[in-house]
Amino acid sequence: MKNRGFLAGIIAMLGLGILIAVAVVFLGVYNVAATAGHMAPTQWLLHTTMTQSVRLRAQEIRVSNLDDPQRVQSGFREFNEMCVGCHGAPGVERSEIGLGLMPQPPNLAVAVTHWTPAELFWILKHGVKMSGMPAFGPTHDDKELWTVVAFLRTLPGTSPAEYQALVSQNAGMPSEHGHGHSGEDDADHPAGEHQH
């Protein structure tokens, strides 16, 4: 008899949970405004899920050579073209779009220290759902993405003055974006992944 009562209680709680979920979805109870932000438990859940997902999927990626100064320079041009608007840079504020995103894009000079190069590459290539972080894999080849990772590794030690010097040095120089997918070394391809 006790087991039946316990089972009935569980069924009732599940039913209540379903009703609450239906109300949230169909009655517009949940505020989806980016200006409203996330509740702390939601923020923790989303961030933890994202972190664990990236770490699992980046395990098999072979890291390319990231120490070549020319790669770092190319990575700066890619970063300055496609990342600064949302993330900002040393001495450079986020754009209006970046300021309006929820969750707020992280300051990469700090955030990159929490990720391995393989994880940064995976994030750049595949993007992150429900965060505003786009997937650059469909528009950039692996070689270009590794140059961005090479530059990101230098970002924590880059001062605002040094960043502005890079901007001046590279003024008018095009990024590598748009080049073909050929000429990449094997390290540019993670195990089990193929170029588009």
Buried (B, 14 or more C-beta within 10 A) or exposed (E): EEEEEEEEEEEEEEEEEEEEEEEEEEEEEEEEEEEEEBEEEEEEEBEEEBEEBBBEBBEEBEBBEBEBEEBBBBBBBBBBBBBBBBBBBBEBEBBEEBEEBBBBBBBBBEBBEEBBBBBBBBBBBBBBEEBBBBBBBEEBBBBBBBBBBBBBBBBBEBEEEEBBEBBEEBEEEEBBBEEEEEEBEEEBBBEEBEEE
